[in-house]
């Protein structure tokens, strides 16, 4: 395999990923759900402090990234 061709594919995938992340950040407030504020995320508010742990958001992002990597692996075969 040609190393330049492989580098081109990698840059293409990384560029596409950056575009998708940028669009999510740009239009994230207009989505019907808010990442980081999903049901199941842990929020504790005390008098002087707030502890926030986005448990469900982490799981959703992990499943999405795993799915994308699986698709990329299937395409490369």
mmCIF file of the N, C-alpha and C atoms, coordinates in Angstrom:
data_MODEL
# 
_entry.id   MODEL 
# 
loop_
_atom_site.group_PDB 
_atom_site.id 
_atom_site.type_symbol 
_atom_site.label_atom_id 
_atom_site.label_alt_id 
_atom_site.label_comp_id 
_atom_site.label_asym_id 
_atom_site.label_entity_id 
_atom_site.label_seq_id 
_atom_site.pdbx_PDB_ins_code 
_atom_site.Cartn_x 
_atom_site.Cartn_y 
_atom_site.Cartn_z 
_atom_site.occupancy 
_atom_site.B_iso_or_equiv 
_atom_site.pdbx_formal_charge 
_atom_site.auth_seq_id 
_atom_site.auth_comp_id 
_atom_site.auth_asym_id 
_atom_site.auth_atom_id 
_atom_site.pdbx_PDB_model_num 
ATOM 1   N N  . UNK A 1 1  ? 0.835   -1.185 0.000  1.00 0.00 ? 1  UNK A N  1 
ATOM 2   C CA . UNK A 1 1  ? 0.000   0.000  0.000  1.00 0.00 ? 1  UNK A CA 1 
ATOM 3   C C  . UNK A 1 1  ? 0.879   1.248  0.000  1.00 0.00 ? 1  UNK A C  1 
ATOM 4   N N  . UNK A 1 2  ? 0.400   2.232  -0.670 1.00 0.00 ? 2  UNK A N  1 
ATOM 5   C CA . UNK A 1 2  ? 1.119   3.495  -0.787 1.00 0.00 ? 2  UNK A CA 1 
ATOM 6   C C  . UNK A 1 2  ? 0.935   4.313  0.492  1.00 0.00 ? 2  UNK A C  1 
ATOM 7   N N  . UNK A 1 3  ? 2.028   4.691  1.183  1.00 0.00 ? 3  UNK A N  1 
ATOM 8   C CA . UNK A 1 3  ? 1.887   5.452  2.430  1.00 0.00 ? 3  UNK A CA 1 
ATOM 9   C C  . UNK A 1 3  ? 1.213   6.803  2.235  1.00 0.00 ? 3  UNK A C  1 
ATOM 10  N N  . UNK A 1 4  ? 1.432   7.455  1.116  1.00 0.00 ? 4  UNK A N  1 
ATOM 11  C CA . UNK A 1 4  ? 0.792   8.757  0.886  1.00 0.00 ? 4  UNK A CA 1 
ATOM 12  C C  . UNK A 1 4  ? -0.719  8.601  0.730  1.00 0.00 ? 4  UNK A C  1 
ATOM 13  N N  . UNK A 1 5  ? -1.127  7.516  0.097  1.00 0.00 ? 5  UNK A N  1 
ATOM 14  C CA . UNK A 1 5  ? -2.563  7.256  -0.068 1.00 0.00 ? 5  UNK A CA 1 
ATOM 15  C C  . UNK A 1 5  ? -3.229  7.020  1.299  1.00 0.00 ? 5  UNK A C  1 
ATOM 16  N N  . UNK A 1 6  ? -2.556  6.257  2.149  1.00 0.00 ? 6  UNK A N  1 
ATOM 17  C CA . UNK A 1 6  ? -3.083  5.998  3.491  1.00 0.00 ? 6  UNK A CA 1 
ATOM 18  C C  . UNK A 1 6  ? -3.139  7.284  4.313  1.00 0.00 ? 6  UNK A C  1 
ATOM 19  N N  . UNK A 1 7  ? -2.127  8.118  4.191  1.00 0.00 ? 7  UNK A N  1 
ATOM 20  C CA . UNK A 1 7  ? -2.119  9.402  4.894  1.00 0.00 ? 7  UNK A CA 1 
ATOM 21  C C  . UNK A 1 7  ? -3.254  10.285 4.397  1.00 0.00 ? 7  UNK A C  1 
ATOM 22  N N  . UNK A 1 8  ? -3.522  10.264 3.109  1.00 0.00 ? 8  UNK A N  1 
ATOM 23  C CA . UNK A 1 8  ? -4.629  11.030 2.549  1.00 0.00 ? 8  UNK A CA 1 
ATOM 24  C C  . UNK A 1 8  ? -5.968  10.574 3.092  1.00 0.00 ? 8  UNK A C  1 
ATOM 25  N N  . UNK A 1 9  ? -6.149  9.262  3.208  1.00 0.00 ? 9  UNK A N  1 
ATOM 26  C CA . UNK A 1 9  ? -7.398  8.734  3.778  1.00 0.00 ? 9  UNK A CA 1 
ATOM 27  C C  . UNK A 1 9  ? -7.561  9.178  5.229  1.00 0.00 ? 9  UNK A C  1 
ATOM 28  N N  . UNK A 1 10 ? -6.457  9.085  5.985  1.00 0.00 ? 10 UNK A N  1 
ATOM 29  C CA . UNK A 1 10 ? -6.503  9.483  7.393  1.00 0.00 ? 10 UNK A CA 1 
ATOM 30  C C  . UNK A 1 10 ? -6.859  10.959 7.533  1.00 0.00 ? 10 UNK A C  1 
ATOM 31  N N  . UNK A 1 11 ? -6.241  11.804 6.732  1.00 0.00 ? 11 UNK A N  1 
ATOM 32  C CA . UNK A 1 11 ? -6.534  13.240 6.789  1.00 0.00 ? 11 UNK A CA 1 
ATOM 33  C C  . UNK A 1 11 ? -7.977  13.527 6.372  1.00 0.00 ? 11 UNK A C  1 
ATOM 34  N N  . UNK A 1 12 ? -8.485  12.781 5.416  1.00 0.00 ? 12 UNK A N  1 
ATOM 35  C CA . UNK A 1 12 ? -9.865  12.942 4.979  1.00 0.00 ? 12 UNK A CA 1 
ATOM 36  C C  . UNK A 1 12 ? -10.839 12.603 6.105  1.00 0.00 ? 12 UNK A C  1 
ATOM 37  N N  . UNK A 1 13 ? -10.594 11.497 6.804  1.00 0.00 ? 13 UNK A N  1 
ATOM 38  C CA . UNK A 1 13 ? -11.455 11.088 7.921  1.00 0.00 ? 13 UNK A CA 1 
ATOM 39  C C  . UNK A 1 13 ? -11.349 12.087 9.069  1.00 0.00 ? 13 UNK A C  1 
ATOM 40  N N  . UNK A 1 14 ? -10.149 12.525 9.391  1.00 0.00 ? 14 UNK A N  1 
ATOM 41  C CA . UNK A 1 14 ? -9.982  13.499 10.474 1.00 0.00 ? 14 UNK A CA 1 
ATOM 42  C C  . UNK A 1 14 ? -10.650 14.828 10.135 1.00 0.00 ? 14 UNK A C  1 
ATOM 43  N N  . UNK A 1 15 ? -10.544 15.248 8.882  1.00 0.00 ? 15 UNK A N  1 
ATOM 44  C CA . UNK A 1 15 ? -11.199 16.483 8.456  1.00 0.00 ? 15 UNK A CA 1 
ATOM 45  C C  . UNK A 1 15 ? -12.707 16.373 8.562  1.00 0.00 ? 15 UNK A C  1 
ATOM 46  N N  . UNK A 1 16 ? -13.260 15.255 8.146  1.00 0.00 ? 16 UNK A N  1 
ATOM 47  C CA . UNK A 1 16 ? -14.705 15.031 8.265  1.00 0.00 ? 16 UNK A CA 1 
ATOM 48  C C  . UNK A 1 16 ? -15.162 15.024 9.715  1.00 0.00 ? 16 UNK A C  1 
ATOM 49  N N  . UNK A 1 17 ? -14.351 14.415 10.573 1.00 0.00 ? 17 UNK A N  1 
ATOM 50  C CA . UNK A 1 17 ? -14.672 14.388 11.998 1.00 0.00 ? 17 UNK A CA 1 
ATOM 51  C C  . UNK A 1 17 ? -14.667 15.798 12.580 1.00 0.00 ? 17 UNK A C  1 
ATOM 52  N N  . UNK A 1 18 ? -13.683 16.598 12.210 1.00 0.00 ? 18 UNK A N  1 
ATOM 53  C CA . UNK A 1 18 ? -13.626 17.979 12.693 1.00 0.00 ? 18 UNK A CA 1 
ATOM 54  C C  . UNK A 1 18 ? -14.825 18.794 12.204 1.00 0.00 ? 18 UNK A C  1 
ATOM 55  N N  . UNK A 1 19 ? -15.265 18.556 10.986 1.00 0.00 ? 19 UNK A N  1 
ATOM 56  C CA . UNK A 1 19 ? -16.436 19.267 10.468 1.00 0.00 ? 19 UNK A CA 1 
ATOM 57  C C  . UNK A 1 19 ? -17.679 18.893 11.268 1.00 0.00 ? 19 UNK A C  1 
ATOM 58  N N  . UNK A 1 20 ? -17.857 17.603 11.540 1.00 0.00 ? 20 UNK A N  1 
ATOM 59  C CA . UNK A 1 20 ? -19.033 17.153 12.294 1.00 0.00 ? 20 UNK A CA 1 
ATOM 60  C C  . UNK A 1 20 ? -19.017 17.725 13.708 1.00 0.00 ? 20 UNK A C  1 
ATOM 61  N N  . UNK A 1 21 ? -17.869 17.686 14.367 1.00 0.00 ? 21 UNK A N  1 
ATOM 62  C CA . UNK A 1 21 ? -17.770 18.235 15.725 1.00 0.00 ? 21 UNK A CA 1 
ATOM 63  C C  . UNK A 1 21 ? -18.029 19.738 15.709 1.00 0.00 ? 21 UNK A C  1 
ATOM 64  N N  . UNK A 1 22 ? -17.490 20.435 14.723 1.00 0.00 ? 22 UNK A N  1 
ATOM 65  C CA . UNK A 1 22 ? -17.731 21.877 14.609 1.00 0.00 ? 22 UNK A CA 1 
ATOM 66  C C  . UNK A 1 22 ? -19.199 22.198 14.412 1.00 0.00 ? 22 UNK A C  1 
ATOM 67  N N  . UNK A 1 23 ? -19.876 21.424 13.572 1.00 0.00 ? 23 UNK A N  1 
ATOM 68  C CA . UNK A 1 23 ? -21.309 21.645 13.362 1.00 0.00 ? 23 UNK A CA 1 
ATOM 69  C C  . UNK A 1 23 ? -22.113 21.364 14.625 1.00 0.00 ? 23 UNK A C  1 
ATOM 70  N N  . UNK A 1 24 ? -21.725 20.324 15.376 1.00 0.00 ? 24 UNK A N  1 
ATOM 71  C CA . UNK A 1 24 ? -22.412 20.044 16.640 1.00 0.00 ? 24 UNK A CA 1 
ATOM 72  C C  . UNK A 1 24 ? -22.239 21.194 17.628 1.00 0.00 ? 24 UNK A C  1 
ATOM 73  N N  . UNK A 1 25 ? -21.051 21.753 17.678 1.00 0.00 ? 25 UNK A N  1 
ATOM 74  C CA . UNK A 1 25 ? -20.823 22.877 18.579 1.00 0.00 ? 25 UNK A CA 1 
ATOM 75  C C  . UNK A 1 25 ? -21.572 24.125 18.118 1.00 0.00 ? 25 UNK A C  1 
ATOM 76  N N  . UNK A 1 26 ? -21.651 24.318 16.813 1.00 0.00 ? 26 UNK A N  1 
ATOM 77  C CA . UNK A 1 26 ? -22.301 25.497 16.261 1.00 0.00 ? 26 UNK A CA 1 
ATOM 78  C C  . UNK A 1 26 ? -23.820 25.435 16.424 1.00 0.00 ? 26 UNK A C  1 
ATOM 79  N N  . UNK A 1 27 ? -24.396 24.284 16.110 1.00 0.00 ? 27 UNK A N  1 
ATOM 80  C CA . UNK A 1 27 ? -25.854 24.138 16.134 1.00 0.00 ? 27 UNK A CA 1 
ATOM 81  C C  . UNK A 1 27 ? -26.348 23.295 17.304 1.00 0.00 ? 27 UNK A C  1 
ATOM 82  N N  . UNK A 1 28 ? -25.503 23.047 18.287 1.00 0.00 ? 28 UNK A N  1 
ATOM 83  C CA . UNK A 1 28 ? -25.861 22.186 19.413 1.00 0.00 ? 28 UNK A CA 1 
ATOM 84  C C  . UNK A 1 28 ? -27.036 22.692 20.225 1.00 0.00 ? 28 UNK A C  1 
ATOM 85  N N  . UNK A 1 29 ? -27.193 23.988 20.319 1.00 0.00 ? 29 UNK A N  1 
ATOM 86  C CA . UNK A 1 29 ? -28.292 24.529 21.123 1.00 0.00 ? 29 UNK A CA 1 
ATOM 87  C C  . UNK A 1 29 ? -29.644 24.341 20.442 1.00 0.00 ? 29 UNK A C  1 
ATOM 88  N N  . UNK A 1 30 ? -29.647 24.070 19.140 1.00 0.00 ? 30 UNK A N  1 
ATOM 89  C CA . UNK A 1 30 ? -30.900 23.886 18.404 1.00 0.00 ? 30 UNK A CA 1 
ATOM 90  C C  . UNK A 1 30 ? -31.325 22.424 18.314 1.00 0.00 ? 30 UNK A C  1 
ATOM 91  N N  . UNK A 1 31 ? -30.496 21.519 18.815 1.00 0.00 ? 31 UNK A N  1 
ATOM 92  C CA . UNK A 1 31 ? -30.849 20.104 18.782 1.00 0.00 ? 31 UNK A CA 1 
ATOM 93  C C  . UNK A 1 31 ? -31.993 19.834 19.757 1.00 0.00 ? 31 UNK A C  1 
ATOM 94  N N  . UNK A 1 32 ? -32.814 18.804 19.487 1.00 0.00 ? 32 UNK A N  1 
ATOM 95  C CA . UNK A 1 32 ? -33.916 18.505 20.408 1.00 0.00 ? 32 UNK A CA 1 
ATOM 96  C C  . UNK A 1 32 ? -33.437 17.937 21.745 1.00 0.00 ? 32 UNK A C  1 
ATOM 97  N N  . UNK A 1 33 ? -32.182 17.542 21.846 1.00 0.00 ? 33 UNK A N  1 
ATOM 98  C CA . UNK A 1 33 ? -31.609 17.066 23.100 1.00 0.00 ? 33 UNK A CA 1 
ATOM 99  C C  . UNK A 1 33 ? -30.304 17.823 23.327 1.00 0.00 ? 33 UNK A C  1 
ATOM 100 N N  . UNK A 1 34 ? -29.895 17.905 24.550 1.00 0.00 ? 34 UNK A N  1 
ATOM 101 C CA . UNK A 1 34 ? -28.660 18.619 24.882 1.00 0.00 ? 34 UNK A CA 1 
ATOM 102 C C  . UNK A 1 34 ? -27.643 17.632 25.426 1.00 0.00 ? 34 UNK A C  1 
ATOM 103 N N  . UNK A 1 35 ? -26.545 17.452 24.691 1.00 0.00 ? 35 UNK A N  1 
ATOM 104 C CA . UNK A 1 35 ? -25.483 16.615 25.228 1.00 0.00 ? 35 UNK A CA 1 
ATOM 105 C C  . UNK A 1 35 ? -24.922 17.302 26.460 1.00 0.00 ? 35 UNK A C  1 
ATOM 106 N N  . UNK A 1 36 ? -24.761 16.537 27.505 1.00 0.00 ? 36 UNK A N  1 
ATOM 107 C CA . UNK A 1 36 ? -24.297 17.097 28.764 1.00 0.00 ? 36 UNK A CA 1 
ATOM 108 C C  . UNK A 1 36 ? -25.429 17.376 29.727 1.00 0.00 ? 36 UNK A C  1 
ATOM 109 N N  . UNK A 1 37 ? -26.651 17.311 29.256 1.00 0.00 ? 37 UNK A N  1 
ATOM 110 C CA . UNK A 1 37 ? -27.820 17.524 30.118 1.00 0.00 ? 37 UNK A CA 1 
ATOM 111 C C  . UNK A 1 37 ? -28.874 16.449 29.879 1.00 0.00 ? 37 UNK A C  1 
ATOM 112 N N  . UNK A 1 38 ? -28.419 15.239 29.610 1.00 0.00 ? 38 UNK A N  1 
ATOM 113 C CA . UNK A 1 38 ? -29.344 14.140 29.358 1.00 0.00 ? 38 UNK A CA 1 
ATOM 114 C C  . UNK A 1 38 ? -29.859 13.568 30.676 1.00 0.00 ? 38 UNK A C  1 
ATOM 115 N N  . UNK A 1 39 ? -31.033 12.944 30.640 1.00 0.00 ? 39 UNK A N  1 
ATOM 116 C CA . UNK A 1 39 ? -31.516 12.262 31.846 1.00 0.00 ? 39 UNK A CA 1 
ATOM 117 C C  . UNK A 1 39 ? -30.531 11.161 32.236 1.00 0.00 ? 39 UNK A C  1 
ATOM 118 N N  . UNK A 1 40 ? -30.197 11.085 33.474 1.00 0.00 ? 40 UNK A N  1 
ATOM 119 C CA . UNK A 1 40 ? -29.228 10.102 33.947 1.00 0.00 ? 40 UNK A CA 1 
ATOM 120 C C  . UNK A 1 40 ? -27.871 10.711 34.252 1.00 0.00 ? 40 UNK A C  1 
ATOM 121 N N  . UNK A 1 41 ? -27.636 11.941 33.813 1.00 0.00 ? 41 UNK A N  1 
ATOM 122 C CA . UNK A 1 41 ? -26.412 12.647 34.195 1.00 0.00 ? 41 UNK A CA 1 
ATOM 123 C C  . UNK A 1 41 ? -26.525 13.052 35.653 1.00 0.00 ? 41 UNK A C  1 
ATOM 124 N N  . UNK A 1 42 ? -25.446 12.928 36.374 1.00 0.00 ? 42 UNK A N  1 
ATOM 125 C CA . UNK A 1 42 ? -25.457 13.162 37.823 1.00 0.00 ? 42 UNK A CA 1 
ATOM 126 C C  . UNK A 1 42 ? -25.129 14.624 38.107 1.00 0.00 ? 42 UNK A C  1 
ATOM 127 N N  . UNK A 1 43 ? -26.031 15.289 38.838 1.00 0.00 ? 43 UNK A N  1 
ATOM 128 C CA . UNK A 1 43 ? -25.811 16.679 39.239 1.00 0.00 ? 43 UNK A CA 1 
ATOM 129 C C  . UNK A 1 43 ? -26.107 16.788 40.733 1.00 0.00 ? 43 UNK A C  1 
ATOM 130 N N  . UNK A 1 44 ? -25.143 17.281 41.490 1.00 0.00 ? 44 UNK A N  1 
ATOM 131 C CA . UNK A 1 44 ? -25.330 17.545 42.911 1.00 0.00 ? 44 UNK A CA 1 
ATOM 132 C C  . UNK A 1 44 ? -25.062 19.016 43.153 1.00 0.00 ? 44 UNK A C  1 
ATOM 133 N N  . UNK A 1 45 ? -26.037 19.719 43.688 1.00 0.00 ? 45 UNK A N  1 
ATOM 134 C CA . UNK A 1 45 ? -25.869 21.135 43.983 1.00 0.00 ? 45 UNK A CA 1 
ATOM 135 C C  . UNK A 1 45 ? -25.933 21.342 45.486 1.00 0.00 ? 45 UNK A C  1 
ATOM 136 N N  . UNK A 1 46 ? -24.803 21.753 46.030 1.00 0.00 ? 46 UNK A N  1 
ATOM 137 C CA . UNK A 1 46 ? -24.752 22.107 47.437 1.00 0.00 ? 46 UNK A CA 1 
ATOM 138 C C  . UNK A 1 46 ? -24.945 23.609 47.585 1.00 0.00 ? 46 UNK A C  1 
ATOM 139 N N  . UNK A 1 47 ? -24.668 24.115 48.775 1.00 0.00 ? 47 UNK A N  1 
ATOM 140 C CA . UNK A 1 47 ? -24.811 25.561 48.977 1.00 0.00 ? 47 UNK A CA 1 
ATOM 141 C C  . UNK A 1 47 ? -23.756 26.348 48.224 1.00 0.00 ? 47 UNK A C  1 
ATOM 142 N N  . UNK A 1 48 ? -22.519 25.898 48.304 1.00 0.00 ? 48 UNK A N  1 
ATOM 143 C CA . UNK A 1 48 ? -21.417 26.654 47.697 1.00 0.00 ? 48 UNK A CA 1 
ATOM 144 C C  . UNK A 1 48 ? -20.744 25.927 46.543 1.00 0.00 ? 48 UNK A C  1 
ATOM 145 N N  . UNK A 1 49 ? -21.246 24.782 46.179 1.00 0.00 ? 49 UNK A N  1 
ATOM 146 C CA . UNK A 1 49 ? -20.569 24.004 45.140 1.00 0.00 ? 49 UNK A CA 1 
ATOM 147 C C  . UNK A 1 49 ? -21.576 23.228 44.297 1.00 0.00 ? 49 UNK A C  1 
ATOM 148 N N  . UNK A 1 50 ? -21.159 22.906 43.111 1.00 0.00 ? 50 UNK A N  1 
ATOM 149 C CA . UNK A 1 50 ? -21.960 22.067 42.218 1.00 0.00 ? 50 UNK A CA 1 
ATOM 150 C C  . UNK A 1 50 ? -21.049 21.002 41.644 1.00 0.00 ? 50 UNK A C  1 
ATOM 151 N N  . UNK A 1 51 ? -21.480 19.747 41.764 1.00 0.00 ? 51 UNK A N  1 
ATOM 152 C CA . UNK A 1 51 ? -20.741 18.631 41.182 1.00 0.00 ? 51 UNK A CA 1 
ATOM 153 C C  . UNK A 1 51 ? -21.578 18.082 40.039 1.00 0.00 ? 51 UNK A C  1 
ATOM 154 N N  . UNK A 1 52 ? -20.950 17.941 38.891 1.00 0.00 ? 52 UNK A N  1 
ATOM 155 C CA . UNK A 1 52 ? -21.651 17.482 37.710 1.00 0.00 ? 52 UNK A CA 1 
ATOM 156 C C  . UNK A 1 52 ? -20.845 16.379 37.043 1.00 0.00 ? 52 UNK A C  1 
ATOM 157 N N  . UNK A 1 53 ? -21.475 15.226 36.800 1.00 0.00 ? 53 UNK A N  1 
ATOM 158 C CA . UNK A 1 53 ? -20.830 14.122 36.105 1.00 0.00 ? 53 UNK A CA 1 
ATOM 159 C C  . UNK A 1 53 ? -21.769 13.630 35.005 1.00 0.00 ? 53 UNK A C  1 
ATOM 160 N N  . UNK A 1 54 ? -21.423 13.859 33.745 1.00 0.00 ? 54 UNK A N  1 
ATOM 161 C CA . UNK A 1 54 ? -22.304 13.490 32.626 1.00 0.00 ? 54 UNK A CA 1 
ATOM 162 C C  . UNK A 1 54 ? -22.195 12.010 32.262 1.00 0.00 ? 54 UNK A C  1 
ATOM 163 N N  . UNK A 1 55 ? -22.737 11.145 33.093 1.00 0.00 ? 55 UNK A N  1 
ATOM 164 C CA . UNK A 1 55 ? -22.617 9.703  32.918 1.00 0.00 ? 55 UNK A CA 1 
ATOM 165 C C  . UNK A 1 55 ? -23.265 9.222  31.615 1.00 0.00 ? 55 UNK A C  1 
ATOM 166 N N  . UNK A 1 56 ? -24.520 9.557  31.404 1.00 0.00 ? 56 UNK A N  1 
ATOM 167 C CA . UNK A 1 56 ? -25.237 9.105  30.209 1.00 0.00 ? 56 UNK A CA 1 
ATOM 168 C C  . UNK A 1 56 ? -24.649 9.745  28.948 1.00 0.00 ? 56 UNK A C  1 
ATOM 169 N N  . UNK A 1 57 ? -24.241 10.991 29.034 1.00 0.00 ? 57 UNK A N  1 
ATOM 170 C CA . UNK A 1 57 ? -23.615 11.655 27.893 1.00 0.00 ? 57 UNK A CA 1 
ATOM 171 C C  . UNK A 1 57 ? -22.331 10.930 27.497 1.00 0.00 ? 57 UNK A C  1 
ATOM 172 N N  . UNK A 1 58 ? -21.533 10.511 28.460 1.00 0.00 ? 58 UNK A N  1 
ATOM 173 C CA . UNK A 1 58 ? -20.305 9.765  28.162 1.00 0.00 ? 58 UNK A CA 1 
ATOM 174 C C  . UNK A 1 58 ? -20.627 8.440  27.475 1.00 0.00 ? 58 UNK A C  1 
ATOM 175 N N  . UNK A 1 59 ? -21.677 7.763  27.920 1.00 0.00 ? 59 UNK A N  1 
ATOM 176 C CA . UNK A 1 59 ? -22.061 6.491  27.312 1.00 0.00 ? 59 UNK A CA 1 
ATOM 177 C C  . UNK A 1 59 ? -22.530 6.705  25.876 1.00 0.00 ? 59 UNK A C  1 
ATOM 178 N N  . UNK A 1 60 ? -23.337 7.737  25.646 1.00 0.00 ? 60 UNK A N  1 
ATOM 179 C CA . UNK A 1 60 ? -23.830 8.021  24.290 1.00 0.00 ? 60 UNK A CA 1 
ATOM 180 C C  . UNK A 1 60 ? -22.670 8.352  23.359 1.00 0.00 ? 60 UNK A C  1 
ATOM 181 N N  . UNK A 1 61 ? -21.750 9.174  23.794 1.00 0.00 ? 61 UNK A N  1 
ATOM 182 C CA . UNK A 1 61 ? -20.599 9.534  22.961 1.00 0.00 ? 61 UNK A CA 1 
ATOM 183 C C  . UNK A 1 61 ? -19.731 8.307  22.697 1.00 0.00 ? 61 UNK A C  1 
ATOM 184 N N  . UNK A 1 62 ? -19.538 7.446  23.703 1.00 0.00 ? 62 UNK A N  1 
ATOM 185 C CA . UNK A 1 62 ? -18.745 6.239  23.537 1.00 0.00 ? 62 UNK A CA 1 
ATOM 186 C C  . UNK A 1 62 ? -19.369 5.296  22.516 1.00 0.00 ? 62 UNK A C  1 
ATOM 187 N N  . UNK A 1 63 ? -20.679 5.121  22.567 1.00 0.00 ? 63 UNK A N  1 
ATOM 188 C CA . UNK A 1 63 ? -21.363 4.258  21.599 1.00 0.00 ? 63 UNK A CA 1 
ATOM 189 C C  . UNK A 1 63 ? -21.232 4.840  20.193 1.00 0.00 ? 63 UNK A C  1 
ATOM 190 N N  . UNK A 1 64 ? -21.394 6.144  20.050 1.00 0.00 ? 64 UNK A N  1 
ATOM 191 C CA . UNK A 1 64 ? -21.285 6.789  18.743 1.00 0.00 ? 64 UNK A CA 1 
ATOM 192 C C  . UNK A 1 64 ? -19.879 6.638  18.166 1.00 0.00 ? 64 UNK A C  1 
ATOM 193 N N  . UNK A 1 65 ? -18.859 6.887  18.977 1.00 0.00 ? 65 UNK A N  1 
ATOM 194 C CA . UNK A 1 65 ? -17.481 6.772  18.504 1.00 0.00 ? 65 UNK A CA 1 
ATOM 195 C C  . UNK A 1 65 ? -17.160 5.318  18.154 1.00 0.00 ? 65 UNK A C  1 
ATOM 196 N N  . UNK A 1 66 ? -17.626 4.374  18.967 1.00 0.00 ? 66 UNK A N  1 
ATOM 197 C CA . UNK A 1 66 ? -17.406 2.955  18.671 1.00 0.00 ? 66 UNK A CA 1 
ATOM 198 C C  . UNK A 1 66 ? -18.065 2.565  17.357 1.00 0.00 ? 66 UNK A C  1 
ATOM 199 N N  . UNK A 1 67 ? -19.261 3.056  17.111 1.00 0.00 ? 67 UNK A N  1 
ATOM 200 C CA . UNK A 1 67 ? -19.967 2.758  15.869 1.00 0.00 ? 67 UNK A CA 1 
ATOM 201 C C  . UNK A 1 67 ? -19.217 3.333  14.662 1.00 0.00 ? 67 UNK A C  1 
ATOM 202 N N  . UNK A 1 68 ? -18.746 4.566  14.781 1.00 0.00 ? 68 UNK A N  1 
ATOM 203 C CA . UNK A 1 68 ? -17.997 5.195  13.691 1.00 0.00 ? 68 UNK A CA 1 
ATOM 204 C C  . UNK A 1 68 ? -16.712 4.420  13.408 1.00 0.00 ? 68 UNK A C  1 
ATOM 205 N N  . UNK A 1 69 ? -15.990 4.026  14.444 1.00 0.00 ? 69 UNK A N  1 
ATOM 206 C CA . UNK A 1 69 ? -14.756 3.273  14.252 1.00 0.00 ? 69 UNK A CA 1 
ATOM 207 C C  . UNK A 1 69 ? -15.032 1.894  13.663 1.00 0.00 ? 69 UNK A C  1 
ATOM 208 N N  . UNK A 1 70 ? -16.141 1.266  14.044 1.00 0.00 ? 70 UNK A N  1 
ATOM 209 C CA . UNK A 1 70 ? -16.515 -0.024 13.477 1.00 0.00 ? 70 UNK A CA 1 
ATOM 210 C C  . UNK A 1 70 ? -16.807 0.119  11.981 1.00 0.00 ? 70 UNK A C  1 
ATOM 211 N N  . UNK A 1 71 ? -17.542 1.176  11.610 1.00 0.00 ? 71 UNK A N  1 
ATOM 212 C CA . UNK A 1 71 ? -17.843 1.411  10.189 1.00 0.00 ? 71 UNK A CA 1 
ATOM 213 C C  . UNK A 1 71 ? -16.565 1.648  9.404  1.00 0.00 ? 71 UNK A C  1 
ATOM 214 N N  . UNK A 1 72 ? -15.645 2.433  9.957  1.00 0.00 ? 72 UNK A N  1 
ATOM 215 C CA . UNK A 1 72 ? -14.373 2.686  9.284  1.00 0.00 ? 72 UNK A CA 1 
ATOM 216 C C  . UNK A 1 72 ? -13.610 1.381  9.103  1.00 0.00 ? 72 UNK A C  1 
ATOM 217 N N  . UNK A 1 73 ? -13.626 0.518  10.129 1.00 0.00 ? 73 UNK A N  1 
ATOM 218 C CA . UNK A 1 73 ? -12.953 -0.773 10.040 1.00 0.00 ? 73 UNK A CA 1 
ATOM 219 C C  . UNK A 1 73 ? -13.573 -1.663 8.967  1.00 0.00 ? 73 UNK A C  1 
ATOM 220 N N  . UNK A 1 74 ? -14.898 -1.617 8.827  1.00 0.00 ? 74 UNK A N  1 
ATOM 221 C CA . UNK A 1 74 ? -15.571 -2.414 7.802  1.00 0.00 ? 74 UNK A CA 1 
ATOM 222 C C  . UNK A 1 74 ? -15.256 -1.906 6.405  1.00 0.00 ? 74 UNK A C  1 
ATOM 223 N N  . UNK A 1 75 ? -15.129 -0.606 6.257  1.00 0.00 ? 75 UNK A N  1 
ATOM 224 C CA . UNK A 1 75 ? -14.831 -0.009 4.959  1.00 0.00 ? 75 UNK A CA 1 
ATOM 225 C C  . UNK A 1 75 ? -13.401 -0.342 4.535  1.00 0.00 ? 75 UNK A C  1 
ATOM 226 N N  . UNK A 1 76 ? -12.485 -0.410 5.473  1.00 0.00 ? 76 UNK A N  1 
ATOM 227 C CA . UNK A 1 76 ? -11.082 -0.663 5.154  1.00 0.00 ? 76 UNK A CA 1 
ATOM 228 C C  . UNK A 1 76 ? -10.810 -2.103 4.741  1.00 0.00 ? 76 UNK A C  1 
ATOM 229 N N  . UNK A 1 77 ? -11.734 -3.040 5.035  1.00 0.00 ? 77 UNK A N  1 
ATOM 230 C CA . UNK A 1 77 ? -11.522 -4.451 4.684  1.00 0.00 ? 77 UNK A CA 1 
ATOM 231 C C  . UNK A 1 77 ? -11.574 -4.687 3.203  1.00 0.00 ? 77 UNK A C  1 
# 
